[in-house]
């Protein structure tokens, strides 16, 4: 009997322990949380009518409308330079003078040589007249039989020689006149005149330096117009036309824009970059724009004076193929619906809506990538102008 009691007690203790363990295990288990999905907040707006432009944004550096390097035809020491860097000049102004003492001496010598040549011509003309008279006298004597044939032949020969000598002296006079003119021109070339209106951009020499024909002396830039070269990609090549409007802005004048136009377009694309150079010309009447400034350029392709528009951020992809769509909000409670649309031009911020929505439709502009069709949402309507200025930050989709 004592032998049976011990195993029975052990078994009873094990059963009681197992029951206690099962009860404690059930008590420690936590009931599963219920997941409650709250409607996500989205920003919505209504389409409106605005002027719209299709354009591209490019960058470039401003260059002068024209730039001229000043050089001399002849070597010489610089006598004066009346203008300094930044000075405005007009075409015809004397901008540099070389030492002209040698050339003045050449002019004096040329004048003297011309005087001598004219005197010799005058003397020769007189000699020619004498031979003419001698010939006439012998001709009269021949009629009376006094002069001989030999005398007549000598008279004719003397007349021919005198005429040739006169022509020679005349040529020497013309040569002396030419020499004088060249000396005067050489003297004038010591004065360098501005070939165009503009500003002195650089002075590369100073008074006393030796000027040489192969050395640039100064640079003049014309700022009545400035230019910039931008590069367009292959996709936009056919859209760019000569004369198209361009809007230019620079960091120096953040609140101003400048109008220009497409002056010319490269006929080929660079095979390395697949881009083509486009030259933009910009009027610069007040000389505000300076060469070297960094320019941001917008070339306008198309314009719409009244277009139904939405923010570009509101666009999403169609579910049934290529093209654009938007999410609109309708019903109570508000539920999303995807709507296929046809779009026109866009300027990077706004897109033209050709068909697919009505003017009163609420369109999701922020949060459209967090929702699906048929989803209940909390719309926050924001006017179009405020949407473009500062989009409302929205929470991400969360599960509670």
ROPA-985102 format. One line per field, with one value per residue (C-alpha): residue in one letter; x, z, y. Coordinates in nm, 4 decimals. Example, Ala and Ser with C-alpha at 12.3 -4.5 7.8 and 13.67 -1.06 7.14 Angstrom:
ROPA-985102
type = (A/S)
X = (1.2300/1.3670)
Z = (0.7800/0.7140)
Y = (-0.4500/-0.1060)
This chain:
ROPA-985102
type = (X/X/X/X/X/X/X/X/X/X/X/X/X/X/X/X/X/X/X/X/X/X/X/X/X/X/X/X/X/X/X/X/X/X/X/X/X/X/X/X/X/X/X/X/X/X/X/X/X/X/X/X/X/X/X/X/X/X/X/X/X/X/X/X/X/X/X/X/X/X/X/X/X/X/X/X/X/X/X/X/X/X/X/X/X/X/X/X/X/X/X/X/X/X/X/X/X/X/X/X/X/X/X/X/X/X/X/X/X/X/X/X/X/X/X/X/X/X/X/X/X/X/X/X/X/X/X/X/X/X/X/X/X/X/X/X/X/X/X/X/X/X/X/X/X/X/X/X/X/X/X/X/X/X/X/X/X/X/X/X/X/X/X/X/X/X/X/X/X/X/X/X/X/X/X/X/X/X/X/X/X/X/X/X/X/X/X/X/X/X/X/X/X/X/X/X/X/X/X/X/X/X/X/X/X/X/X/X/X/X/X/X/X/X/X/X/X/X/X/X/X/X/X/X/X/X/X/X/X/X/X/X/X/X/X/X/X/X/X/X/X/X/X/X/X/X/X/X/X/X/X/X/X/X/X/X/X/X/X/X/X/X/X/X/X/X/X/X/X/X/X/X/X/X/X/X/X/X/X/X/X/X/X/X/X/X/X/X/X/X/X/X/X/X/X/X/X/X/X/X/X/X/X/X/X/X/X/X/X/X/X/X/X/X/X/X/X/X/X/X/X/X/X/X/X/X/X/X/X/X/X/X/X/X/X/X/X/X/X/X/X/X/X/X/X/X/X/X/X/X/X/X/X/X/X/X/X/X/X/X/X/X/X/X/X/X/X/X/X/X/X/X/X/X/X/X/X/X/X/X/X/X/X/X/X/X/X/X/X/X/X/X/X/X/X/X/X/X/X/X)
X = (0.0000/0.2814/0.4438/0.1342/0.0851/0.4188/0.3638/0.0048/0.1144/0.3776/0.1250/-0.1246/0.1406/0.2326/-0.1355/-0.1882/0.1357/0.0295/-0.3097/-0.1456/0.0998/-0.1857/-0.3836/-0.0861/0.0004/-0.3521/-0.3406/-0.0106/-0.1340/-0.2407/-0.5452/-0.4614/-0.4853/-0.7524/-0.5994/-0.7985/-0.7231/-0.7925/-0.8616/-0.5433/-0.5380/-0.4790/-0.4430/-0.6947/-0.7654/-0.9879/-0.8723/-0.8508/-0.7805/-0.4402/-0.1998/0.0428/0.3676/0.5514/0.9169/1.2536/1.5013/1.8669/2.1848/2.4670/2.7188/2.6662/2.8980/2.9370/2.7408/3.0754/3.4355/3.7280/4.1011/4.2982/4.6326/4.8639/4.9753/5.3277/5.5638/5.6177/5.6347/5.3032/5.2683/4.9253/4.6210/4.3343/4.0887/4.1123/3.9321/3.5585/3.5508/3.2783/3.3955/3.2364/3.3333/3.6047/3.7509/4.1320/4.2046/4.5836/4.8673/5.2142/5.5261/5.5048/5.8344/5.9823/5.6658/5.6470/6.0016/5.9001/5.6135/5.8514/6.0929/5.8085/5.6882/6.0405/6.0741/5.7428/5.8550/6.1749/5.9824/5.7399/6.0287/6.1996/5.8720/5.8306/6.1843/6.1274/5.8011/5.9913/6.2599/5.9882/5.8328/6.1728/6.2114/5.8612/5.9441/6.2727/6.0807/5.8313/6.1143/6.2914/5.9633/5.9259/6.2890/6.2349/5.9684/6.2231/6.4907/6.7188/6.6971/6.8260/6.6639/6.9140/6.8171/6.4496/6.5183/6.7158/6.4336/6.1761/6.3997/6.4577/6.0820/6.0248/6.3027/6.1659/5.8165/5.9430/6.1471/5.8397/5.6380/5.9180/5.9185/5.5401/5.5695/5.8267/5.5836/5.3098/5.5517/5.6429/5.2747/5.2137/5.5068/5.3694/5.0255/5.1746/5.3724/5.0596/4.8646/5.1483/5.1331/4.7574/4.7992/4.9882/4.6478/4.4311/4.0581/3.7809/3.6113/3.2832/3.0910/3.1540/3.3580/3.7263/3.7300/4.1079/4.4241/4.7107/4.9857/5.0705/5.2282/5.5922/5.5507/5.6561/5.3508/5.3863/5.1425/5.1255/5.0473/4.6956/4.6922/4.3411/3.9944/3.6691/3.3286/2.9946/2.7237/2.4256/2.3330/2.4676/2.4475/2.4509/2.4947/2.2813/2.2635/1.9382/1.8834/1.7705/1.4096/1.3717/1.5613/1.2599/1.0710/1.3337/1.2724/1.4599/1.3074/1.1442/1.1056/1.3541/1.3402/1.6732/1.7503/2.0809/2.1822/2.2827/1.9205/1.7051/1.3855/1.4300/1.3957/1.5300/1.3761/1.5738/1.5188/1.6734/1.9285/2.0537/2.0615/2.3370/2.2417/2.3978/2.4097/2.7308/2.7679/2.9347/2.6659/2.3681/2.3023/2.2911/2.4110/2.1479/2.2515/2.0294/2.0529/1.9419/1.8973/2.0939/2.0093/2.1024/2.4152/2.2965/2.4019/2.7759/2.9766/3.0647/2.7416/2.5745/2.2401/1.9313/1.7367/1.3789/1.2861/0.9119/0.7756/0.3982/0.1612/-0.1961/-0.3729/-0.6611/-0.5969/-0.7579/-0.4648/-0.3684/-0.0368/0.1955/0.2237/-0.1406/-0.0714/-0.0444/-0.0358/-0.3413/-0.4198/-0.5277/-0.2196/0.0060/-0.1177/-0.2079/-0.4735/-0.5661/-0.7384/-1.0596/-1.2585/-1.6328/-1.9094/-1.9781/-1.7640/-1.5063/-1.3784/-1.1047/-1.1735/-0.9081/-0.9968/-0.8179/-0.7361/-0.5820/-0.3070/-0.1543/0.1494/0.3137/0.5645/0.7110/0.4614/0.1269/-0.0149/-0.2935/-0.5988/-0.7697/-1.0382/-1.1313/-1.2366/-1.4921/-1.4120/-1.5716/-1.3911/-1.1667/-0.8316/-0.5646/-0.2454/-0.0506/-0.0905/-0.1971/0.0870/-0.0378/-0.3935/-0.5730/-0.8993/-1.2067/-1.0222/-1.1847/-0.9724/-0.9820/-0.9527/-0.7859/-0.8800/-0.6159/-0.6559/-0.4427/-0.2181/-0.1365/-0.0643/0.2020/0.3548/0.3866/0.2293/0.0722/0.2751/0.0622/0.1127/0.2195/-0.0223/-0.0214/-0.1973/-0.3103)
Z = (0.0000/0.0923/-0.2401/-0.4370/-0.2470/-0.3588/-0.7366/-0.7038/-0.5318/-0.7972/-1.0785/-0.9072/-0.8639/-1.2329/-1.3394/-1.1136/-1.2458/-1.6061/-1.5425/-1.3729/-1.6697/-1.9246/-1.7338/-1.6959/-2.0653/-2.1684/-1.9376/-2.0815/-2.4440/-2.5793/-2.7951/-3.1568/-3.2297/-3.4660/-3.7654/-3.8385/-4.1698/-4.1688/-4.4922/-4.6268/-4.6702/-5.0279/-5.1760/-5.4479/-5.6761/-5.9691/-6.3236/-6.4258/-6.7400/-6.7784/-7.0484/-7.1193/-7.3106/-7.4284/-7.3712/-7.2847/-7.0232/-7.1196/-6.9884/-7.1565/-7.1202/-7.2556/-7.5278/-7.6826/-7.9987/-8.1665/-8.0508/-8.2315/-8.1703/-8.2511/-8.4301/-8.6284/-8.9891/-8.9076/-8.6146/-8.3957/-8.0417/-7.8814/-7.8297/-7.6634/-7.5646/-7.4718/-7.3563/-7.0704/-6.9838/-6.9453/-7.1408/-7.4007/-7.7502/-8.0821/-8.4308/-8.5656/-8.2264/-8.2076/-7.9665/-8.0156/-8.1694/-8.2705/-8.2768/-8.6138/-8.6275/-8.8975/-9.1041/-9.0860/-9.2202/-9.5021/-9.5920/-9.6081/-9.8321/-10.0563/-10.0949/-10.1909/-10.4426/-10.5979/-10.6279/-10.8065/-11.0407/-11.1322/-11.2017/-11.4265/-11.6101/-11.6623/-11.8025/-12.0337/-12.1629/-12.2526/-12.4325/-12.6242/-12.7329/-12.8683/-13.0785/-13.2120/-13.3140/-13.4766/-13.6790/-13.7935/-13.8948/-14.1009/-14.2674/-14.3927/-14.5145/-14.6998/-14.9106/-15.0229/-15.0750/-14.7964/-14.5488/-14.6338/-14.5954/-14.3231/-14.1183/-14.1445/-14.0322/-13.7326/-13.6390/-13.6499/-13.4390/-13.1835/-13.1592/-13.0876/-12.8283/-12.6562/-12.6462/-12.4936/-12.2393/-12.1434/-12.0925/-11.8741/-11.6586/-11.6337/-11.5075/-11.2511/-11.1278/-11.0919/-10.9084/-10.6696/-10.6094/-10.5338/-10.2938/-10.1161/-10.0886/-9.9457/-9.6916/-9.5875/-9.5570/-9.3571/-9.1288/-9.0903/-9.0068/-8.6956/-8.5645/-8.4940/-8.5204/-8.3506/-8.6139/-8.4190/-8.1240/-7.8011/-7.4843/-7.4225/-7.2879/-7.2579/-7.2940/-7.3705/-7.4080/-7.2647/-7.3765/-7.4713/-7.5742/-7.9206/-8.1290/-8.3886/-8.6560/-8.5077/-8.1527/-8.0363/-7.8658/-7.7221/-7.7497/-7.8153/-7.7529/-7.8848/-7.6206/-7.8138/-7.8380/-7.6583/-7.7573/-7.5962/-7.7396/-7.5972/-7.6981/-7.7681/-7.7730/-8.0781/-7.9535/-7.9529/-8.2747/-8.5058/-8.2503/-8.2564/-8.5366/-8.6397/-8.4838/-8.1947/-7.8689/-7.5886/-7.2282/-7.0520/-6.6834/-6.5022/-6.1364/-6.1305/-6.1855/-6.0161/-6.0571/-6.4275/-6.7483/-7.0904/-7.4283/-7.7152/-8.0231/-8.2031/-8.4440/-8.6025/-8.5505/-8.6382/-8.9408/-8.7845/-8.4430/-8.2590/-8.2865/-7.9437/-7.7456/-7.9859/-7.9421/-8.1770/-8.1088/-8.1082/-8.1109/-7.9140/-7.9713/-7.6940/-7.7302/-7.4587/-7.4888/-7.1306/-7.1376/-6.8276/-6.9644/-6.9698/-7.1540/-6.9280/-6.7273/-6.6708/-6.8530/-6.8109/-7.1365/-7.2062/-7.5707/-7.6290/-7.8816/-7.8538/-7.6706/-7.5510/-7.4317/-7.2713/-7.1774/-6.9201/-6.7015/-6.4070/-6.2255/-6.3955/-6.0584/-6.0871/-6.3882/-6.3562/-6.6019/-6.7568/-6.6530/-7.0002/-7.1955/-7.2753/-7.2044/-6.9095/-6.6410/-6.3171/-5.9961/-5.9243/-5.5985/-5.5967/-5.3647/-4.9934/-4.8398/-5.0967/-5.3159/-5.5800/-5.9488/-6.2203/-6.5299/-6.8668/-7.0169/-7.3295/-7.2670/-7.4779/-7.4119/-7.0715/-6.9291/-6.6601/-6.3929/-6.5701/-6.8372/-7.0840/-7.0473/-7.3837/-7.2698/-6.9956/-6.7005/-6.6214/-6.4715/-6.1372/-6.0881/-5.7829/-5.9021/-5.6708/-5.7041/-5.4096/-5.2843/-5.6144/-5.5881/-5.2479/-5.3498/-5.5657/-5.7541/-5.5339/-5.2156/-4.9544/-4.8889/-4.6977/-4.9599/-4.8731/-5.1428/-5.2283/-5.4932/-5.8045/-5.7346/-5.3860/-5.5254/-5.7536/-5.4757/-5.1982/-5.2077/-4.8801/-4.7120/-4.6653/-4.4359/-4.5691/-4.5668/-4.2149/-4.0420/-3.6815)
Y = (0.0000/0.2381/0.1538/0.2757/0.5983/0.7537/0.7128/0.8368/1.1556/1.2161/1.1755/1.4058/1.6739/1.6546/1.6910/1.9900/2.1508/2.1013/2.2637/2.5645/2.6033/2.5959/2.8560/3.0902/3.0512/3.1530/3.4545/3.5802/3.5697/3.9180/3.9571/4.0717/4.4491/4.5667/4.7626/5.0737/5.2480/5.6223/5.8189/5.9795/6.3579/6.4803/6.8276/6.9101/7.2059/7.3004/7.3723/7.7360/7.9410/8.1027/8.2156/7.9341/7.8990/7.5905/7.6598/7.5104/7.6317/7.6572/7.8191/8.0062/8.2886/8.6378/8.7660/9.1106/9.1833/9.2483/9.2596/9.4211/9.3815/9.6959/9.6542/9.8796/9.8401/9.9559/9.9363/10.2396/10.3682/10.4601/10.8356/10.8553/10.6472/10.8826/10.6133/10.3673/10.0433/10.1008/10.4280/10.4652/10.5594/10.6455/10.5361/10.7709/10.8683/10.8684/10.5848/10.5529/10.7569/10.6437/10.8615/11.0434/11.2358/11.0099/11.0217/11.4000/11.4128/11.1781/11.4103/11.7083/11.5161/11.4026/11.7619/11.8724/11.5883/11.6908/12.0515/11.9433/11.7153/11.9919/12.2312/11.9782/11.9195/12.2909/12.3199/12.0283/12.1710/12.4886/12.2820/12.0979/12.4255/12.5397/12.2264/12.2840/12.6370/12.5241/12.2704/12.5348/12.7727/12.5062/12.4151/12.7772/12.7808/12.4554/12.6190/12.8776/12.6102/12.7364/12.4424/12.1017/11.7614/11.6719/11.9781/11.8848/11.5296/11.6554/11.8913/11.6130/11.3881/11.6660/11.7179/11.3464/11.3389/11.6485/11.5041/11.1776/11.3704/11.5738/11.2565/11.1212/11.4353/11.4179/11.0603/11.1741/11.4397/11.1796/10.9520/11.2332/11.3088/10.9425/10.9381/11.2445/11.0866/10.7681/10.9691/11.1525/10.8269/10.6754/10.9787/10.9375/10.5698/10.6717/10.7762/10.4695/10.5469/10.3516/10.1337/10.1126/10.2476/10.0641/10.0382/9.9736/9.6188/9.5750/9.7819/9.5466/9.8110/10.1513/10.4778/10.4224/10.0597/9.9477/9.8629/9.5872/9.4680/9.1163/9.2328/9.3314/9.6724/9.6919/9.5389/9.7238/9.5672/9.6868/9.6372/9.7750/9.4086/9.1033/8.7390/8.4003/8.0535/7.7725/7.4087/7.2258/6.8515/6.6590/6.6360/7.0167/7.0884/7.1214/7.3337/7.6090/7.8611/8.1744/8.4844/8.2989/8.4895/8.4207/8.5415/8.5929/8.6375/8.6948/8.6758/9.0430/9.1502/8.8827/9.0889/9.1676/8.9734/9.0669/8.9897/8.8415/8.6313/8.3353/8.4821/8.1616/7.7849/7.5387/7.3240/7.0124/6.8441/6.7647/6.3847/6.3714/6.5579/6.5255/6.8960/7.1943/7.5486/7.8226/8.1901/8.4286/8.8064/9.0449/9.4247/9.6065/9.9763/10.0655/9.8446/9.6551/9.3175/9.2506/8.9846/8.6944/8.6995/8.3629/8.3675/8.1528/8.1387/8.0384/7.9850/8.0072/7.7544/7.8082/8.0414/8.0022/8.3156/8.1215/7.7607/7.5313/7.4310/7.2111/7.1672/6.9200/6.7407/6.6325/6.4082/6.0318/5.7413/5.5829/5.2281/5.1213/5.2272/5.5233/5.8722/6.0901/6.0740/6.2504/6.1498/6.3397/6.3413/6.2837/6.1627/6.1700/6.0368/6.1604/5.8749/5.8819/5.8204/5.8026/6.0054/5.9806/6.3194/6.4718/6.7254/7.0033/7.2185/7.2596/7.5046/7.2825/7.3961/7.4010/7.1712/7.2463/7.0183/6.9680/6.7227/6.4798/6.6980/6.9661/7.3057/7.2148/6.8820/6.8506/6.7135/6.5696/6.7738/6.6300/6.2747/6.1188/5.8662/5.7453/5.6546/5.4022/5.4300/5.3956/5.4919/5.7155/6.0270/6.3553/6.6368/6.9681/7.2202/7.4822/7.7569/7.7163/8.0159/7.8868/7.5403/7.6887/7.8983/7.6421/7.2961/7.1821/6.9032/6.5927/6.2900/5.9541/5.6597/5.5067/5.2125/5.2451)
